Amino acid sequence: MATLRPLTVEDVLRVNGSRRFAAALAAASPFDSLADALLAARCIWLNEVDVTGWLEAFAAHPPIGTTSSSVSKWSKEEQSAALSTATDSTAQELSEWNAKYREKFGFVFMICASGRTAPEVLAELKRRYANRPIVELEAAAEEELKISELRLTKLFSAETAAPPTSGENHISQPDKAAAAGIEVHLEMWKDASSTPAFDNKEFKGWTTLGTSVTNNDGRSGQLMDIVDNVAPGFYRISFNTSKYAPSGFFPYVSIIFEIKRSQTTEHFHVPLLHSPFSFTTYRGS
């Protein structure tokens, strides 16, 4: 499904602060699908935007942990897990390391913070502080790309569908452009004696919460009850991708993710971008 209109430079600047990136992506729009938009964004960011453009994009972000009223809505959403899990001492340490990082590298610490706690962000900041400048510049650019992809998904969704009702806190529909009629199952791990893990081959702990089929926009119907606070725990969402690509490499795709106790009031969105021989997913909001 194409975007309703070509993107403007101002639209794209909400996604990424580089004017060169914004101009190129706007010129390439409209797109037939979210997957096409994400592919174009990645190619432009990595192949057409120079270091000056990267630094311009970095400069559009507040330091991680900032609570100023000037911080954008999307930045607040992306940092919500970090802010909600930051103690006074962690917040102070994060502020100090942010300053050390900027002094060493000359730009704000870049991290796609969506779903990451304050201790996780702080640990990553300390780890990357040891990088050589050229290595860290590339790492920061990769994080900026992740943020841009997340925001482009939000922008694309706003163009093609009504936004969710304010206050909804549930696992949202998997967004898969132009993939109608795909069966989707959502399960939750209910075995209190163990947790799903890479080395745990026991799968009897899963309980089905709901099933649905994607519509013409590639969105599933409701998979669970809409509640104010989603239950913390492990979830598995599965897509019957064999119907979408019968000759493809993946007959189905299952994604396991964890909702932590600190995240129970947040909104979750699990997009799946699929082709016959590849797929990608990430935590949206």
C-alpha positions, 0 to 999 in steps of 0.5 A: 500500500503506497503512502497517501502522498509524497513525503516532504523534507519536513516530514522526513526531518522528524525521522532523521535530522540530516537535511541531505537525507531528508531531501533524498528520501522525500525525492524518492517518495511516495513508496509502495510499501514500508519495506520499500521506504526502509530500503530506500532510507538505508541506501540513502543513509549509508551511500549518499549521506556523508559524515557532515550529514551524519553529525547533523543528524546526531545533533538533532537528538537530546542526550539520552536521559534528558527530560526537558519539555523540548524533547520530541514526543518520539524521543520521549517514547523511545527513552521511556524504558530508560527513564522509567528504570533510572534511579537518581544515582543511575541518572546522575551517572548517565549524565556524567558519562554523556558529558565524558562521551561528548568531550571525547567524540564531539557528538551526543551518544547515539543509541536506539533506546527503545525498550532498553533500561537505564542500566543497559544504556549506561553499560553500552555507553561505557563499553563504546566509550573505549572505541576509537573515534572512527569505530564509534562514528560508524557505531553511532551511524548504525544506531541513528539508522535504527532510530530512523527506521523506527520513526519511518515506520511510525510515519508510514503508519500514520500515513496509511492508518488511523493512530491507536487510541490514546492510552492503549497498552497492548501488543499491537498488530504486526505490520506487513505491507501488502501481505493479506491472509497471513495467519498470526498466532500470539502465545504467552509462556505460562510455565512458572517453573522455567523460562524459554531460553536458547538451551531450553528445548521444552516448548510445552509452556506456551499458551495461545492468547489469540489468533488472527489473519492479516487484512489487505494492509498487512495488519492482523486483527486483535490478538489479545484483550486491550488492557491498561497494563499488559502482563509481564513475561515472555511472548511468542508471535508466529506468522504463517509466511508459507502462504505469502511465499510458498517457494521461500526459505522460511515456511513460518516465522516465530518471534519470541520477546520479553515484556519486563515489569518496568514496561507493562504500561507501554505500547508494543508493536512487532512489525515483520518485513518478509521476503522469500529469503529474508526477514527482519523485525524489531520492537516498535511502539 
